[in-house]
Amino acid sequence: MTTLLFAALSAVLYGAGVAVEHRQAARTPTKAPGRPWLLAVLARQPLWLIGAALEAGGFVMHAAALRSGSLLAVQMILGCSLLVSVSLSSLLSRQPLPRRCWPAIFAIVATVGASVALLGPDAHADGQLSGHATAAAALVTGLITVPIAAAGLLTTGRRTRPLLLAAAAGMADTCVAVLTMAFAHTLTHGLSAVVTSWSLYALVVGGLASLALAQATYQTNAPLITLPIISAVTPLASLTVGILVLHEATHLSGTRCVIGVLCLTLAITALVVLARAAAQQLNHPAERVDSGTVREPGRRLPGGAKAVGARQRGDLPKPARVSA
């Protein structure tokens, strides 16, 4: 019960922190996406610092949850932060989400809760966490993250870039979660063990890299793509790592497997709905008319501004010249 409480608090704090950081990162000039100085630029913004403080609180709760619970269960609950982050992002940007997006968001949150219900006891095959296993899990997730992140930073596609960066950020979150679990278990052996442990230094390096990658992802300003994908990739990657590397027991029966497949199908469908809504926003940005006023596509402004702007763009034919 304590694990669930810490994980839930972590989800709320993480979700709020992500929304605030996303708001500030989206305002940052795009000339520095993914650059090493991006964090230095953001660190001078008070709003971003508030988001970082919220995420720090989420990290403390996350570490407390991982100290007594399994990686799989904690990461599944942490996926519920999507509801908080999307809601708060919509509020901060003053841009209400389309109505069809909310059922999709709730569907993702519901599938996360159903997945938690499918879990077995929080236990490891050998009864204790192996340092070699956590090191291997962190190494594997890190090696998978690097090429995906590189591809996302190098591409210039308005749809491909947010997709790849979000997938890389989700994998990076899983890597940091594994390192946090190793660090949390090291704390039980005293301060001297923490200072001499590899997990402390790996967590510092991995945490900074994950933070920088997350800000580059938020800078794409496509929350309907990035936030749901991060929330979906992180539990899925944690599921794979927890079972195959950390040997966490799930005790899935045939019925639970069928329910799990249905949940996965529903989550993918919801992600597709959100991706289409995001694509429509990318394809129909706000337009500017002669007076400098920003208007949404198809909205008629007073004074014939729509016709004037269309004529200047060459969309309307010029009046025929009458010869004398």
Secondary structure, DSSP 8 states (H G I E B T S, - for coil): -HHHHHHHHHHHHHHHHHHHHHHHHHHS-TTSTT-TTHHHHHTT-HHHHHHHHHHHHHHHHHHHHHHHS-HHHHHHHHTTHHHHHHHHHHHHHT----TTHHHHHHHHHHHHHHHHHT---S-BTTSS--HHHHHHHHHHHHHHHHHHHHHHHH---TTHHHHHHHHHHHHHHHHHHHHHHHHHHHGGG-HHHHHT-HHHHHHHHHHHHHHHHHHHHHTT--HHHHHHHHHHHHHHHHHHHHHHTS-B-----HHHHHHHHHHHHHHHHHHHHHHHHHHHHHHS--EE-TTS-EE-TT---GGGHHHHHHHHTT-S--------
